[in-house]
Amino acid sequence: MDNNGILFVDDVKIPEIAHKGNSSIRKIHIGKNVRFIGAEAFSLCPNLESIEVDENNRWFTSKNGCNAIIDKTSGVLLAGCYKTEIPEYVKEIGPFAFCGQTKLKKVTIPSHIRRVNEYAFDGCSGLVELNVEKGVEHIGEY
């Protein structure tokens, strides 16, 4: 990580809880070689404000500057931040996706999302408004 809080990752595998709780991280850049991201790899990073994925990555995307890590095959949003815009190609919000995003104030779960997994918004103490559009079939705990 550089001195500006930017984490550049291009390892093939990011293990579970690899950067969990790191309040120094402000930006994440996922390189083209990353093919696995473990659960909670970026949870509890409260100052995270920007996420981008290399456009040549075959497994993950952050298309159109959405500020999230999305699995291309499943359409699951794996990690987000308080500036995330949920794109239409996302079908599911993964476990711990926004966990610990204390700066997150307002969330709308759009109708194209079918499932919100457990702990997706756990620890989002600043969240004051949550709108769930018709069509969401499952919302997990926390």
N, C-alpha and C positions, 0 to 999 in steps of 0.2 A: 504494500500500500504506500502511495506517495504521501507527501506532507499536506496535500490538499484534501485528504480523506477519500481519495479515489482508489478503489480496489480493482486491479486488472487481473483477471483470472483466465488462464488458457490451459490449465491442467485438464487432462482427459476426464478426471473424476473429482467432483467436489463432495467430500464426505458429509455425512449427517452432522449437524450442529457445528460445522467447520468454522463459521464466523458468528455464531449465535451470541447475542449480547454485546456485540462490538459497537459501542456508541461513537467511535471515531469514523466509521464508514459513512460517507455522504453520497458517494456515487459508486456504482458497480458497472464494470464492463466485462461481459462474458465473451471470451474469445471464440474463434471458429472451431477449436479442437475440443471444447467441452461437450461431453456426451452423456454425463450423469451428474445429477444434482440431488444430494441426499436430503431427507426430511429435515426441516428446521435449519438448513444451511445458513439462512440469512434472517432468522427470526430474532426478535428483540433487538433490532438495530434502529433505535428511535430517531436518529438523525439522517437516515437514508432518504434521499430526495430524488435520485435519478438512477434509472436502471436501463442499460442498453445491452443488446446482444449483437455480436458481429453478424452482418447480413449474410456471410458465407457459412454460418453455423447450420449444419444439416438437422440438428435435433431440437434446437430452441429458437425462439424468435421474440422480438420486442418491436414488431412491425409498426410503422407509423408513429414512432416515439411514444408508445403507450406507457412507458416506465414500468414494465413488468417483465418477468421471465415466464414464457408460455411454452409448454411442450407442443411441438408441431404435430406430432402424431395423435395425441389424445385431446388436444385443445384445453388442457388443464393449466390454469394460472398457478404457477408454483411459488412465486414471490412477487410482492408488490410493495409500494411505498405510499406515502400520503399524497403524492402527485399522480398516482396511477389512473389511467383512463381505461376502463375495461372494454376491449374491442369486441366486435360482433362475432368473431371466430372463436371466442372463448366459450366453452360449454360447461366448465366446472371450475370452482375455486377450490384449490387444494388445501389440505391440512396445514395450518400455521402460516398461510400465505401472507397475511397482514399482521401476524402476531407481534404485539409490542409496538405498533405504529402509533405512538401517543399523539402525534401531530395530525392524525387522520380525524377530520371533523364530521364529514358527511359522506355517506355511501349510498349509491343506488345499485341494487342488484337487478340488472336488466332481465327481460323476459327470455332471452336466449340462454341464460344460465339455467341449467337443470338441477345442479347440485352445489351446495355450499358445505364443504366438509368441516369436521370438528376442529375446533381451535382456530379457525380461519381469522377470527377477529378478537381472539383472546388478548387481553392486555391493552386494548385500544381505549385507554382511559379518557381521551379527548373526544371520542365519538359521541355526538349529540343528536345526530339524525341518521336513521337507517330506513331506506325505502326499498321494499321488495315488490317487484312488478309481478303481475300474474304470469304463471307459467313455471315458476321455480317449484320444483317437486320435493326437494329435501334440503333442510337446514340442520346441520349437525350442532352438537353442543359447543358452547362458548363461542 
